[in-house]
Amino acid sequence: MVDKNKIISLTNRDTGSVGYTIPDTGTHRRFTPGETKQVTFDEIEKLSWAPGGKEMLRDFLIIQDQEAAEEILGHIEPEYFYTKATVDKLLQEGSLEQLQDTLDYAPKGVLELVKQEAVELKLDSSAKREEIKKATNFNVTNAIDLGVNEKPEEDEKAATSSRRAKPIAATGSKDSASSTTTTTRSRYNIIK
């Protein structure tokens, strides 16, 4: 039995923000990606009783204490404690069998990290890419080709800095359509 006042590190393993509120105590916490906060075991226990709390602790937050994690979640697999650094090492240096076990036993947050890091690292193993696709239905090769994680800000600026074509001129009556005179308005030539 873990002491209720024991301070435990709680880390957000997800790629997005994670937050929770415990109504009994009025506690509200928000974690940015990768952020670690020190909380009491009592708070973690109360979070596990809240709707969706246990799933949040299993899939998106890491309880950085083996004994506390097992008391809250029951049996946990080694993949529960995987971080971004661990996933990077797995993808770059780990065996195909280690990746397969991770894909079979890891919580959702770790699977999201595997997908994200495979794209960011431009995973070179086609066998590992195929395993990720089979397990998560996420095509790493297509994501890399499409540049899923690249920042499109530069392309957007270039695309909007100059016109690609002249705007279509509005036509008036039938009589003006047969006329071949050109009238200049502001910057555009409009043929009437």
C-alpha positions as CSV (number, residue, x, y, z in Angstrom):
1,M,0.0,0.0,0.0
2,V,1.4,3.3,-1.1
3,D,1.4,6.2,1.4
4,K,-1.3,8.8,0.3
5,N,1.1,11.7,0.9
6,K,3.9,10.2,-1.2
7,I,5.0,12.6,-4.0
8,I,5.0,11.0,-7.4
9,S,6.1,12.3,-10.8
10,L,3.3,12.3,-13.4
11,T,4.4,12.9,-17.0
12,N,2.4,13.6,-20.1
13,R,3.5,11.2,-22.8
14,D,1.0,12.4,-25.4
15,T,1.7,14.6,-28.3
16,G,-1.0,17.1,-27.2
17,S,-2.1,18.7,-24.0
18,V,-3.7,16.6,-21.3
19,G,-5.8,18.0,-18.4
20,Y,-8.0,16.9,-15.6
21,T,-10.2,18.2,-12.8
22,I,-10.9,16.5,-9.6
23,P,-14.2,17.8,-8.3
24,D,-13.8,16.6,-4.7
25,T,-10.7,18.8,-4.1
26,G,-11.2,21.4,-6.9
27,T,-7.8,20.5,-8.3
28,H,-7.3,21.3,-12.0
29,R,-4.1,20.4,-13.8
30,R,-3.0,20.8,-17.4
31,F,0.1,19.1,-18.9
32,T,1.8,20.2,-22.1
33,P,3.4,17.5,-24.2
34,G,6.3,16.0,-22.2
35,E,5.6,18.0,-19.1
36,T,6.2,16.4,-15.6
37,K,4.4,17.5,-12.4
38,Q,4.9,16.3,-8.9
39,V,1.6,15.2,-7.3
40,T,0.5,13.1,-4.3
41,F,-0.5,9.5,-4.6
42,D,-3.9,10.6,-3.1
43,E,-4.5,12.9,-6.1
44,I,-3.6,10.1,-8.6
45,E,-5.9,7.8,-6.8
46,K,-8.8,10.3,-6.9
47,L,-8.1,10.9,-10.6
48,S,-8.4,7.1,-11.2
49,W,-11.9,7.2,-9.6
50,A,-13.1,10.0,-11.9
51,P,-14.8,9.1,-15.2
52,G,-12.1,8.5,-17.8
53,G,-9.4,9.0,-15.2
54,K,-8.0,5.4,-15.3
55,E,-7.9,5.5,-19.1
56,M,-6.0,8.9,-18.9
57,L,-3.5,7.4,-16.5
58,R,-3.1,4.3,-18.6
59,D,-2.9,5.8,-22.0
60,F,-1.6,9.4,-21.8
61,L,0.0,10.1,-18.4
62,I,2.9,8.1,-16.9
63,I,2.9,7.4,-13.2
64,Q,6.7,7.4,-12.6
65,D,6.6,5.0,-9.7
66,Q,6.2,1.3,-10.4
67,E,4.5,0.4,-7.1
68,A,2.0,3.3,-7.4
69,A,1.3,2.5,-11.1
70,E,0.6,-1.1,-10.3
71,E,-1.7,-0.2,-7.3
72,I,-3.8,2.1,-9.5
73,L,-3.7,0.2,-12.8
74,G,-3.1,-3.4,-11.8
75,H,-0.5,-5.3,-13.9
76,I,1.4,-3.0,-16.3
77,E,3.6,-3.9,-19.2
78,P,7.2,-2.5,-19.5
79,E,6.0,-0.4,-22.5
80,Y,3.9,1.7,-20.1
81,F,7.0,3.6,-19.1
82,Y,8.2,4.3,-22.6
83,T,9.0,8.0,-23.3
84,K,9.9,9.8,-26.6
85,A,13.6,9.0,-26.1
86,T,12.8,5.3,-25.6
87,V,10.6,5.2,-28.7
88,D,13.3,6.9,-30.7
89,K,15.8,4.3,-29.6
90,L,13.4,1.5,-30.3
91,L,12.8,2.7,-33.9
92,Q,16.4,3.3,-34.6
93,E,18.2,0.5,-32.8
94,G,15.5,-2.0,-31.6
95,S,14.7,-5.3,-33.3
96,L,11.6,-5.9,-35.3
97,E,10.4,-8.2,-32.5
98,Q,10.8,-5.5,-29.9
99,L,8.7,-3.2,-32.1
100,Q,6.0,-5.8,-32.6
101,D,5.8,-6.4,-28.8
102,T,5.5,-2.6,-28.3
103,L,2.7,-2.4,-30.9
104,D,0.9,-5.3,-29.1
105,Y,1.3,-4.2,-25.5
106,A,1.9,-0.5,-25.4
107,P,-0.9,2.0,-24.3
108,K,-2.4,4.4,-26.9
109,G,-0.1,7.2,-26.0
110,V,3.0,5.2,-26.8
111,L,1.4,4.1,-30.1
112,E,0.9,7.7,-31.0
113,L,4.5,8.4,-30.2
114,V,5.6,5.5,-32.4
115,K,3.7,6.9,-35.3
116,Q,4.9,10.5,-34.8
117,E,8.5,9.6,-34.3
118,A,8.6,7.1,-37.2
119,V,7.6,10.1,-39.5
120,E,9.9,12.6,-37.8
121,L,12.9,10.2,-37.9
122,K,12.0,9.2,-41.5
123,L,12.2,5.5,-40.4
124,D,14.3,3.7,-42.9
125,S,13.3,0.1,-42.1
126,S,10.5,-0.9,-44.5
127,A,9.8,-4.0,-42.3
128,K,9.2,-1.7,-39.3
129,R,7.1,0.7,-41.4
130,E,4.9,-2.3,-42.4
131,E,4.5,-3.5,-38.8
132,I,3.4,0.0,-37.8
133,K,0.9,0.0,-40.7
134,K,-0.5,-3.4,-39.7
135,A,-0.9,-2.6,-36.0
136,T,-2.2,1.0,-36.3
137,N,-3.5,1.4,-39.8
138,F,-1.1,4.4,-40.2
139,N,1.0,4.4,-43.4
140,V,4.4,5.9,-42.3
141,T,5.7,5.9,-45.9
142,N,2.8,8.0,-47.2
143,A,3.0,10.3,-44.2
144,I,6.7,10.9,-44.9
145,D,6.0,11.4,-48.6
146,L,3.3,13.9,-47.9
147,G,5.3,15.7,-45.3
148,V,2.7,15.3,-42.5
149,N,4.9,16.8,-39.8
150,E,6.5,19.5,-41.9
151,K,5.5,23.1,-41.3
152,P,3.6,24.5,-44.3
153,E,4.0,28.2,-43.3
154,E,6.7,29.0,-45.9
155,D,4.7,27.4,-48.7
156,E,1.6,29.4,-47.7
157,K,3.5,32.7,-47.8
158,A,5.0,31.9,-51.2
159,A,1.6,30.9,-52.6
160,T,-0.1,34.1,-51.5
161,S,2.6,36.6,-52.4
162,S,1.7,37.0,-56.1
163,R,-1.2,36.1,-58.3
164,R,-1.1,33.0,-60.5
165,A,-3.6,34.3,-63.1
166,K,-5.7,37.3,-64.1
167,P,-9.1,37.5,-62.5
168,I,-12.1,36.6,-64.6
169,A,-13.8,39.8,-65.9
170,A,-17.5,40.3,-65.2
171,T,-19.5,40.7,-68.4
172,G,-22.3,43.2,-68.8
173,S,-25.1,43.2,-71.3
174,K,-25.1,41.3,-74.7
175,D,-24.2,44.5,-76.5
176,S,-21.1,45.0,-74.5
177,A,-20.0,41.4,-75.1
178,S,-19.7,42.1,-78.9
179,S,-17.6,45.2,-78.4
180,T,-13.9,44.9,-78.7
181,T,-12.9,48.0,-76.8
182,T,-10.7,47.7,-73.8
183,T,-11.3,49.8,-70.7
184,T,-8.7,50.1,-68.0
185,R,-9.8,50.1,-64.4
186,S,-7.3,50.1,-61.6
187,R,-4.6,47.5,-62.3
188,Y,-6.6,45.1,-64.5
189,N,-7.5,45.1,-68.2
190,I,-11.1,44.3,-68.7
191,I,-12.3,43.4,-72.1
192,K,-15.9,44.4,-72.9
